[in-house]
Amino acid sequence: MNATPAATRAAANPAPDRLDQGLVKLIVVLLVGAIPALLDTAIVNVAVDTIGRDLHTTVSSIQWVITGYLLSFAMVIPLSGWALSRFGGRAVWMFSLGLFLAGSVASGAAWSVGSLIVFRVVQGIGGGVMVPLVTTLLVQAAGGRPLGRLISAVSLPVVVVPIFGPVVAGLIISNVSWRWIFYVNVPLCLAGLALAWRGLPAAPPGGRQRLDLAGLALLPPALVALLYGLAQVSSTGGFGHWQVILPLAAGAALLAAYCLHALRTSGTPMVDLRLFRARAFTGASSLLFLAGLSIYGGMLLLPLYFQQVRGASALAAGLLMVPQGLGSLLPRTLAGKLTDKIGPRLVVLAGVVLAAAGTLPFALAGLHTSYWSLGAALVVRGAGLGTATIAVMAGAFTGLRREQVPDASSATRIVQFVGGSFGAAVLVAVILDRQVAAHAAAGAAGLATAFGHTFWWCTGFTVLALLPALLLSGRAKAPAGTGPSHRAAPSPPP
């Protein structure tokens, strides 16, 4: 029986929202390589307590294993676009994946906390160049086709990682050495390199995008100096010491110099401060900084609480973190629909309230608080953080011109990861460390009190996000200069 003309046309022109075989192959190639970088933070958080004991170091020192990774990740994000335009997609992808692999192997072989921090920075540099390439290469390959199903497919690992990452870490630490949380990246990275060599087209370099060398020399050192100064507050006993004042002053001076450079340069700076003229972008960036602080600071604090206060094993701590990942799944569809319908402001406000409500029980928890109630709180916390992050990413581009959207996308990623690095440093190295020292005489009850006070601070940082949320748009609105079919598709939240 002969096919009808309609059937012939359908076969020749598949449904516009259907992913063709070439795109599916590209998604597989890129995700196999990107999963280790996405998985890394979720795994390492659960291992921090074990690593600290094995390397005989303090919590305030070991937090740099997280902080160094997040900060280096954030600072090299702008290099991704420059390297892509200069060297081509396959070359940059394989180099960054190879650098992440080298950092993973070296981290597993680390002999001290200092060496581990350095190797984690190498990992962060590889991941920070690699992860933004996922979206860029896929959107380029899509060639103007609808991005809904494409972004949905790419975001799946982002959803799954927070659920299974802590459990994987717990299984590794409970059965083999903590070093295998880094060595587990090796087969995935090697598979990613092999697939990229065969599956990524050797596209020629594009234009010669200019690299902001002055910004690169000013902004990363400024943030490192500020974080180092804050980290010294705990070990010196306060802010009135030269070990604190000197790096804070140097960091502030470098940051001021960067701001002057960013406002005066004729090129594109690492973080374009002129974007903050748009009220919605200012509110969204402030929110993403605080969200990063709450998400990543909390991701480090929660496993430490379960292991140090409640005496849970690494595997148990990983399992106890699963409800937060499940909670983050709940609002993904609804939050997006509500943001499109009523605008991001009310959705973000609701998400912030939920996140604060989910963090509060940990501030009130004692030595014997029910795991069921804490698990329920983590579901609420995950749902709140997921709701707020999805809505704020969708609303970040309101009021921007179309040509500003790529720079804004890069800036929002940087702000969130910088917030995460500050969260790890402030909540753990400054607040928790000082609280533990102040309540050391009370034994286990004092440790629970120290964590409770730190969670009060975490709750406060979350509530603080209500203020910049008011700057967001109260109605759905496409970015200026774009039509309905050209709305920016923000990268899925981490």
TORMI-693025 format. One line per field, with one value per residue (C-alpha): residue number from 0; chain; x, y, z; residue in three letters. Coordinates in nm, 2 decimals, m for minus. Layout:
! residues N
resi [NUM;...] $
chain [A;...] $
X [X;...] $
Y [Y;...] $
Z [Z;...] $
resn [ALA;...] $
! end
This chain:
! residues 494
resi [0;1;2;3;4;5;6;7;8;9;10;11;12;13;14;15;16;17;18;19;20;21;22;23;24;25;26;27;28;29;30;31;32;33;34;35;36;37;38;39;40;41;42;43;44;45;46;47;48;49;50;51;52;53;54;55;56;57;58;59;60;61;62;63;64;65;66;67;68;69;70;71;72;73;74;75;76;77;78;79;80;81;82;83;84;85;86;87;88;89;90;91;92;93;94;95;96;97;98;99;100;101;102;103;104;105;106;107;108;109;110;111;112;113;114;115;116;117;118;119;120;121;122;123;124;125;126;127;128;129;130;131;132;133;134;135;136;137;138;139;140;141;142;143;144;145;146;147;148;149;150;151;152;153;154;155;156;157;158;159;160;161;162;163;164;165;166;167;168;169;170;171;172;173;174;175;176;177;178;179;180;181;182;183;184;185;186;187;188;189;190;191;192;193;194;195;196;197;198;199;200;201;202;203;204;205;206;207;208;209;210;211;212;213;214;215;216;217;218;219;220;221;222;223;224;225;226;227;228;229;230;231;232;233;234;235;236;237;238;239;240;241;242;243;244;245;246;247;248;249;250;251;252;253;254;255;256;257;258;259;260;261;262;263;264;265;266;267;268;269;270;271;272;273;274;275;276;277;278;279;280;281;282;283;284;285;286;287;288;289;290;291;292;293;294;295;296;297;298;299;300;301;302;303;304;305;306;307;308;309;310;311;312;313;314;315;316;317;318;319;320;321;322;323;324;325;326;327;328;329;330;331;332;333;334;335;336;337;338;339;340;341;342;343;344;345;346;347;348;349;350;351;352;353;354;355;356;357;358;359;360;361;362;363;364;365;366;367;368;369;370;371;372;373;374;375;376;377;378;379;380;381;382;383;384;385;386;387;388;389;390;391;392;393;394;395;396;397;398;399;400;401;402;403;404;405;406;407;408;409;410;411;412;413;414;415;416;417;418;419;420;421;422;423;424;425;426;427;428;429;430;431;432;433;434;435;436;437;438;439;440;441;442;443;444;445;446;447;448;449;450;451;452;453;454;455;456;457;458;459;460;461;462;463;464;465;466;467;468;469;470;471;472;473;474;475;476;477;478;479;480;481;482;483;484;485;486;487;488;489;490;491;492;493] $
chain [A;A;A;A;A;A;A;A;A;A;A;A;A;A;A;A;A;A;A;A;A;A;A;A;A;A;A;A;A;A;A;A;A;A;A;A;A;A;A;A;A;A;A;A;A;A;A;A;A;A;A;A;A;A;A;A;A;A;A;A;A;A;A;A;A;A;A;A;A;A;A;A;A;A;A;A;A;A;A;A;A;A;A;A;A;A;A;A;A;A;A;A;A;A;A;A;A;A;A;A;A;A;A;A;A;A;A;A;A;A;A;A;A;A;A;A;A;A;A;A;A;A;A;A;A;A;A;A;A;A;A;A;A;A;A;A;A;A;A;A;A;A;A;A;A;A;A;A;A;A;A;A;A;A;A;A;A;A;A;A;A;A;A;A;A;A;A;A;A;A;A;A;A;A;A;A;A;A;A;A;A;A;A;A;A;A;A;A;A;A;A;A;A;A;A;A;A;A;A;A;A;A;A;A;A;A;A;A;A;A;A;A;A;A;A;A;A;A;A;A;A;A;A;A;A;A;A;A;A;A;A;A;A;A;A;A;A;A;A;A;A;A;A;A;A;A;A;A;A;A;A;A;A;A;A;A;A;A;A;A;A;A;A;A;A;A;A;A;A;A;A;A;A;A;A;A;A;A;A;A;A;A;A;A;A;A;A;A;A;A;A;A;A;A;A;A;A;A;A;A;A;A;A;A;A;A;A;A;A;A;A;A;A;A;A;A;A;A;A;A;A;A;A;A;A;A;A;A;A;A;A;A;A;A;A;A;A;A;A;A;A;A;A;A;A;A;A;A;A;A;A;A;A;A;A;A;A;A;A;A;A;A;A;A;A;A;A;A;A;A;A;A;A;A;A;A;A;A;A;A;A;A;A;A;A;A;A;A;A;A;A;A;A;A;A;A;A;A;A;A;A;A;A;A;A;A;A;A;A;A;A;A;A;A;A;A;A;A;A;A;A;A;A;A;A;A;A;A;A;A;A;A;A;A;A;A;A;A;A;A;A;A;A;A;A;A;A;A;A;A;A;A;A;A;A;A;A;A;A;A;A;A;A;A;A;A;A;A;A;A;A;A;A;A;A;A;A;A;A;A;A;A;A;A;A;A;A;A;A;A;A;A;A;A] $
X [0.00;0.14;0.20;m0.03;0.12;0.06;0.25;0.54;0.56;0.54;0.83;1.04;0.96;0.94;0.75;0.92;0.96;1.11;1.48;1.65;1.92;2.21;2.09;2.03;2.38;2.52;2.33;2.47;2.83;2.81;2.62;2.86;3.14;2.95;2.81;3.13;3.15;2.78;2.81;3.13;3.00;2.71;2.95;3.23;3.00;2.92;3.29;3.41;3.39;3.58;3.84;3.90;3.95;4.18;4.40;4.39;4.26;3.98;3.64;3.74;4.03;3.85;3.57;3.82;3.79;3.44;3.51;3.81;3.62;3.31;3.52;3.75;3.44;3.28;3.58;3.65;3.30;3.37;3.67;3.43;3.29;3.63;3.80;3.51;3.54;3.92;3.98;3.65;3.41;3.57;3.92;3.79;3.56;3.83;4.09;3.85;3.74;4.10;4.18;3.90;4.02;4.37;4.24;4.03;4.33;4.55;4.27;4.24;4.62;4.64;4.87;4.75;4.46;4.67;4.74;4.38;4.26;4.50;4.39;4.02;4.09;4.22;3.90;3.70;3.88;3.80;3.44;3.39;3.49;3.31;2.96;2.86;2.97;2.69;2.42;2.61;2.70;2.35;2.18;2.42;2.34;1.96;1.99;1.68;1.46;1.24;1.45;1.19;1.25;1.62;1.66;1.44;1.67;1.98;1.85;1.77;2.11;2.08;1.77;1.90;2.24;2.12;1.92;2.17;2.50;2.50;2.41;2.69;2.93;2.80;2.84;3.20;3.31;3.14;3.31;3.64;3.86;3.73;3.98;3.75;3.50;3.76;3.88;3.52;3.54;3.82;3.61;3.34;3.59;3.77;3.44;3.35;3.68;3.64;3.28;3.39;3.67;3.43;3.11;3.18;3.23;3.57;3.41;3.66;3.70;3.47;3.55;3.81;3.62;3.82;3.93;3.90;4.26;4.24;3.92;4.07;4.37;4.14;3.82;3.93;4.21;3.97;3.72;3.99;4.13;3.79;3.71;4.05;4.01;3.67;3.81;4.08;3.81;3.76;4.13;4.22;3.92;3.77;3.80;4.05;4.37;4.60;4.55;4.19;4.22;4.50;4.33;3.99;4.14;4.33;4.02;3.81;4.07;4.09;3.71;3.69;3.95;3.75;3.43;3.61;3.75;3.42;3.23;3.50;3.61;3.50;3.50;3.30;3.41;3.40;3.09;2.92;2.81;2.61;2.36;2.26;2.09;1.80;1.61;1.49;1.85;1.98;1.71;1.77;2.15;2.11;1.87;2.10;2.39;2.19;2.04;2.40;2.49;2.20;2.22;2.59;2.64;2.35;2.47;2.80;2.63;2.36;2.58;2.81;2.51;2.40;2.75;2.88;2.57;2.36;2.65;2.53;2.76;2.85;2.60;2.33;2.40;2.38;2.04;1.92;1.99;1.77;1.45;1.59;1.67;1.32;1.17;1.35;1.18;0.83;0.80;0.99;0.68;0.45;0.71;0.78;0.41;0.33;0.62;0.50;0.15;0.19;0.56;0.85;0.80;0.52;0.67;1.01;0.86;0.67;0.99;1.19;0.92;0.92;1.30;1.32;1.04;1.24;1.56;1.40;1.35;1.73;1.78;1.54;1.66;1.82;2.01;1.71;1.48;1.29;1.45;1.10;1.04;1.38;1.32;0.99;1.17;1.42;1.14;1.00;1.35;1.42;1.09;1.14;1.49;1.39;1.09;1.28;1.58;1.37;1.16;1.45;1.64;1.34;1.29;1.66;1.65;1.34;1.43;1.75;1.81;1.85;2.22;2.27;2.12;2.44;2.64;2.36;2.34;2.72;2.69;2.40;2.61;2.91;2.70;2.54;2.87;3.04;2.75;2.81;3.17;3.09;2.82;3.07;3.32;3.09;2.86;3.13;3.46;3.33;3.00;3.00;3.37;3.32;3.00;3.16;3.45;3.20;3.00;3.28;3.25;2.89;2.99;2.74;2.46;2.70;2.77;2.40;2.36;2.65;2.48;2.14;2.28;2.45;2.12;1.96;2.21;2.13;1.76;1.83;2.03;1.73;1.48;1.70;1.63;1.28;1.41;1.57;1.27;1.06;1.27;1.15;0.88;0.53;0.41;0.53;0.74;0.98;1.32;1.33;1.40;1.28;0.96;0.76;0.95;1.29;1.27;1.60;1.60;1.80;2.03;1.87;1.97;2.24] $
Y [0.00;0.34;0.61;0.91;1.25;1.37;1.08;1.13;1.50;1.40;1.15;1.41;1.68;1.54;1.72;2.05;1.96;1.62;1.58;1.44;1.17;1.41;1.62;1.32;1.20;1.54;1.55;1.21;1.31;1.64;1.50;1.21;1.46;1.72;1.48;1.45;1.83;1.85;1.56;1.69;1.94;1.71;1.43;1.62;1.79;1.46;1.37;1.69;1.56;1.24;1.43;1.67;1.40;1.20;1.50;1.63;1.97;2.20;2.26;2.62;2.49;2.20;2.43;2.57;2.24;2.36;2.73;2.70;2.48;2.71;3.03;2.90;2.76;3.10;3.30;3.11;3.10;3.41;3.22;2.97;3.19;3.35;3.00;2.87;3.16;3.13;2.75;2.58;2.37;2.02;2.15;2.35;2.08;1.81;2.04;2.14;1.78;1.67;1.94;1.83;1.47;1.58;1.77;1.47;1.23;1.48;1.55;1.17;1.16;1.47;1.44;1.75;1.99;2.25;2.03;1.92;2.28;2.35;2.05;2.13;2.47;2.29;2.09;2.41;2.57;2.27;2.25;2.63;2.63;2.30;2.34;2.66;2.49;2.24;2.49;2.69;2.39;2.25;2.58;2.62;2.27;2.33;2.59;2.79;2.50;2.51;2.47;2.34;1.97;2.03;2.22;1.97;1.68;1.87;1.97;1.61;1.54;1.87;1.74;1.39;1.49;1.65;1.33;1.06;1.25;1.24;0.87;0.79;0.97;0.79;0.45;0.53;0.66;0.37;0.10;0.25;0.55;0.91;0.94;0.74;1.03;1.19;0.87;0.78;1.07;0.90;0.64;0.90;1.16;0.90;0.79;1.16;1.22;0.92;1.02;1.38;1.27;1.07;1.26;1.63;1.80;1.96;2.30;2.58;2.87;3.16;3.52;3.65;3.75;3.98;3.85;4.09;4.05;4.34;4.21;3.87;4.02;4.22;4.04;3.68;3.81;4.05;3.78;3.54;3.81;3.89;3.52;3.47;3.76;3.63;3.29;3.43;3.58;3.25;3.16;3.51;3.55;3.86;4.13;4.35;4.17;4.24;3.89;3.99;4.36;4.33;4.08;4.25;4.59;4.45;4.27;4.58;4.79;4.53;4.51;4.89;4.89;4.63;4.83;5.14;4.92;4.75;5.08;5.25;4.98;4.99;4.61;4.35;4.31;3.98;4.09;4.38;4.62;4.82;4.54;4.64;4.95;4.72;4.69;4.34;4.22;4.39;4.21;3.88;3.90;3.99;3.70;3.46;3.56;3.50;3.18;3.06;3.14;2.95;2.65;2.58;2.70;2.48;2.19;2.19;2.26;1.99;1.68;1.82;1.85;1.49;1.35;1.56;1.63;1.32;1.08;0.96;0.77;0.92;0.69;0.78;1.15;1.10;0.93;1.19;1.46;1.29;1.46;1.80;1.67;1.53;1.85;2.05;1.83;1.92;2.28;2.26;2.26;2.46;2.73;2.79;2.80;3.04;3.27;3.29;3.36;3.61;3.71;3.61;3.84;3.65;3.31;3.40;3.54;3.22;3.02;3.22;3.18;2.80;2.78;2.98;2.76;2.45;2.57;2.69;2.34;2.29;2.60;2.46;2.10;1.93;1.61;1.39;1.57;1.33;1.24;1.23;1.60;1.70;1.51;1.68;2.02;1.93;1.86;2.20;2.36;2.20;2.30;2.66;2.68;2.52;2.75;3.07;2.98;2.88;3.19;3.43;3.28;3.33;3.69;3.79;3.91;4.13;4.48;4.39;4.43;4.12;4.17;4.19;3.85;3.64;3.86;3.86;3.48;3.45;3.71;3.53;3.21;3.39;3.57;3.25;3.05;3.34;3.35;2.98;3.03;3.31;3.08;2.80;3.05;3.26;2.99;2.73;2.91;3.22;3.15;2.77;2.77;3.05;2.90;2.56;2.73;2.93;2.62;2.36;2.32;2.19;1.88;1.72;1.96;2.26;2.13;2.10;2.46;2.58;2.42;2.56;2.92;2.87;2.76;3.07;3.27;3.05;3.12;3.49;3.50;3.33;3.58;3.86;3.75;3.89;4.24;4.21;3.99;4.31;4.45;4.17;4.22;4.17;4.05;3.82;4.01;3.91;4.07;4.39;4.36;4.00;3.85;3.57;3.31;3.46;3.46;3.37;3.02;3.05;2.77;2.53;2.60;2.39] $
Z [0.00;m0.10;0.15;0.13;0.04;0.39;0.54;0.30;0.40;0.77;0.73;0.55;0.80;1.15;1.42;1.50;1.87;1.80;1.87;1.56;1.58;1.55;1.84;2.06;1.98;2.07;2.40;2.50;2.41;2.61;2.91;2.96;2.98;3.19;3.45;3.66;3.69;3.79;4.03;4.19;4.45;4.56;4.62;4.79;5.04;5.21;5.22;5.38;5.74;5.65;5.45;5.73;5.99;5.75;5.67;6.03;5.95;6.08;5.93;5.85;5.64;5.47;5.35;5.10;4.92;4.83;4.82;4.59;4.34;4.32;4.30;4.02;3.84;3.85;3.74;3.43;3.29;3.07;2.92;2.78;2.51;2.43;2.39;2.18;1.93;1.92;1.91;1.82;2.02;2.01;2.10;2.40;2.52;2.51;2.68;2.96;3.01;3.02;3.27;3.49;3.46;3.56;3.86;3.97;3.96;4.15;4.41;4.48;4.53;4.75;5.05;5.24;5.26;5.08;4.79;4.77;4.76;4.47;4.27;4.34;4.18;3.87;3.87;3.90;3.60;3.38;3.49;3.46;3.10;3.02;3.16;2.98;2.65;2.69;2.63;2.37;2.15;2.17;2.09;1.80;1.68;1.71;1.44;1.55;1.62;1.94;2.25;2.50;2.47;2.42;2.74;2.92;2.81;2.91;3.25;3.35;3.51;3.69;3.85;3.93;4.07;4.39;4.46;4.39;4.44;4.82;4.82;4.58;4.80;5.11;4.94;4.83;5.17;5.36;5.14;5.01;5.07;5.03;4.75;4.52;4.52;4.28;4.11;4.02;3.77;3.57;3.37;3.30;3.18;2.96;2.81;2.76;2.58;2.36;2.27;2.20;1.97;1.76;1.81;1.82;1.48;1.44;1.38;1.28;1.52;1.47;1.53;1.76;2.07;2.29;2.64;2.93;3.06;3.30;3.45;3.48;3.67;3.91;3.99;4.08;4.32;4.47;4.56;4.68;4.91;5.05;5.12;5.27;5.50;5.61;5.67;5.90;6.13;6.30;6.36;6.48;6.70;6.54;6.27;6.45;6.34;6.05;5.91;5.86;5.78;5.52;5.29;5.33;5.24;4.95;4.82;4.85;4.67;4.38;4.36;4.34;4.07;3.88;3.91;3.76;3.48;3.40;3.38;3.16;2.92;2.56;2.54;2.73;3.09;3.28;3.46;3.28;3.56;3.31;3.31;3.67;3.53;3.47;3.79;3.73;3.66;3.98;4.18;4.01;4.06;4.43;4.47;4.29;4.51;4.82;4.67;4.59;4.95;5.09;4.85;4.86;5.21;5.32;5.11;5.31;5.64;5.63;5.59;5.86;6.09;6.03;6.07;6.36;6.57;6.49;6.45;6.11;5.88;5.54;5.37;5.61;5.57;5.19;5.22;5.46;5.20;4.94;5.05;4.95;4.60;4.57;4.69;4.42;4.16;4.28;4.15;3.82;3.59;3.81;3.89;3.52;3.42;3.71;3.62;3.26;3.38;3.67;3.65;3.87;4.17;4.35;4.25;4.39;4.71;4.77;4.70;4.95;5.22;5.16;5.17;5.50;5.64;5.54;5.70;6.03;6.18;6.17;6.37;6.63;6.62;6.91;6.96;6.92;6.68;6.46;6.12;5.97;6.06;5.94;5.61;5.57;5.62;5.36;5.11;5.18;5.16;4.83;4.68;4.79;4.66;4.33;4.29;4.36;4.14;3.84;3.86;3.91;3.62;3.40;3.52;3.51;3.15;3.18;3.06;2.88;2.51;2.30;2.25;2.63;2.70;2.64;2.88;3.13;3.12;3.19;3.47;3.65;3.65;3.79;4.06;4.18;4.21;4.38;4.62;4.68;4.75;5.00;5.16;5.22;5.37;5.58;5.72;5.79;5.83;6.01;6.18;6.26;6.36;6.61;6.74;6.80;6.99;7.20;7.30;7.32;7.69;7.67;7.47;7.23;7.34;7.28;6.93;6.85;6.98;6.76;6.45;6.55;6.57;6.23;6.08;6.22;6.02;5.71;5.76;5.79;5.47;5.30;5.44;5.33;4.97;5.01;4.96;4.62;4.51;4.52;4.24;4.00;3.75;3.88;3.54;3.26;3.01;2.74;2.73;2.55;2.18;2.16;2.04;2.19;1.99;2.09;2.47;2.63;2.76;3.08;3.18;3.43;3.80;3.95] $
resn [MET;ASN;ALA;THR;PRO;ALA;ALA;THR;ARG;ALA;ALA;ALA;ASN;PRO;ALA;PRO;ASP;ARG;LEU;ASP;GLN;GLY;LEU;VAL;LYS;LEU;ILE;VAL;VAL;LEU;LEU;VAL;GLY;ALA;ILE;PRO;ALA;LEU;LEU;ASP;THR;ALA;ILE;VAL;ASN;VAL;ALA;VAL;ASP;THR;ILE;GLY;ARG;ASP;LEU;HIS;THR;THR;VAL;SER;SER;ILE;GLN;TRP;VAL;ILE;THR;GLY;TYR;LEU;LEU;SER;PHE;ALA;MET;VAL;ILE;PRO;LEU;SER;GLY;TRP;ALA;LEU;SER;ARG;PHE;GLY;GLY;ARG;ALA;VAL;TRP;MET;PHE;SER;LEU;GLY;LEU;PHE;LEU;ALA;GLY;SER;VAL;ALA;SER;GLY;ALA;ALA;TRP;SER;VAL;GLY;SER;LEU;ILE;VAL;PHE;ARG;VAL;VAL;GLN;GLY;ILE;GLY;GLY;GLY;VAL;MET;VAL;PRO;LEU;VAL;THR;THR;LEU;LEU;VAL;GLN;ALA;ALA;GLY;GLY;ARG;PRO;LEU;GLY;ARG;LEU;ILE;SER;ALA;VAL;SER;LEU;PRO;VAL;VAL;VAL;VAL;PRO;ILE;PHE;GLY;PRO;VAL;VAL;ALA;GLY;LEU;ILE;ILE;SER;ASN;VAL;SER;TRP;ARG;TRP;ILE;PHE;TYR;VAL;ASN;VAL;PRO;LEU;CYS;LEU;ALA;GLY;LEU;ALA;LEU;ALA;TRP;ARG;GLY;LEU;PRO;ALA;ALA;PRO;PRO;GLY;GLY;ARG;GLN;ARG;LEU;ASP;LEU;ALA;GLY;LEU;ALA;LEU;LEU;PRO;PRO;ALA;LEU;VAL;ALA;LEU;LEU;TYR;GLY;LEU;ALA;GLN;VAL;SER;SER;THR;GLY;GLY;PHE;GLY;HIS;TRP;GLN;VAL;ILE;LEU;PRO;LEU;ALA;ALA;GLY;ALA;ALA;LEU;LEU;ALA;ALA;TYR;CYS;LEU;HIS;ALA;LEU;ARG;THR;SER;GLY;THR;PRO;MET;VAL;ASP;LEU;ARG;LEU;PHE;ARG;ALA;ARG;ALA;PHE;THR;GLY;ALA;SER;SER;LEU;LEU;PHE;LEU;ALA;GLY;LEU;SER;ILE;TYR;GLY;GLY;MET;LEU;LEU;LEU;PRO;LEU;TYR;PHE;GLN;GLN;VAL;ARG;GLY;ALA;SER;ALA;LEU;ALA;ALA;GLY;LEU;LEU;MET;VAL;PRO;GLN;GLY;LEU;GLY;SER;LEU;LEU;PRO;ARG;THR;LEU;ALA;GLY;LYS;LEU;THR;ASP;LYS;ILE;GLY;PRO;ARG;LEU;VAL;VAL;LEU;ALA;GLY;VAL;VAL;LEU;ALA;ALA;ALA;GLY;THR;LEU;PRO;PHE;ALA;LEU;ALA;GLY;LEU;HIS;THR;SER;TYR;TRP;SER;LEU;GLY;ALA;ALA;LEU;VAL;VAL;ARG;GLY;ALA;GLY;LEU;GLY;THR;ALA;THR;ILE;ALA;VAL;MET;ALA;GLY;ALA;PHE;THR;GLY;LEU;ARG;ARG;GLU;GLN;VAL;PRO;ASP;ALA;SER;SER;ALA;THR;ARG;ILE;VAL;GLN;PHE;VAL;GLY;GLY;SER;PHE;GLY;ALA;ALA;VAL;LEU;VAL;ALA;VAL;ILE;LEU;ASP;ARG;GLN;VAL;ALA;ALA;HIS;ALA;ALA;ALA;GLY;ALA;ALA;GLY;LEU;ALA;THR;ALA;PHE;GLY;HIS;THR;PHE;TRP;TRP;CYS;THR;GLY;PHE;THR;VAL;LEU;ALA;LEU;LEU;PRO;ALA;LEU;LEU;LEU;SER;GLY;ARG;ALA;LYS;ALA;PRO;ALA;GLY;THR;GLY;PRO;SER;HIS;ARG;ALA;ALA;PRO;SER;PRO;PRO;PRO] $
! end
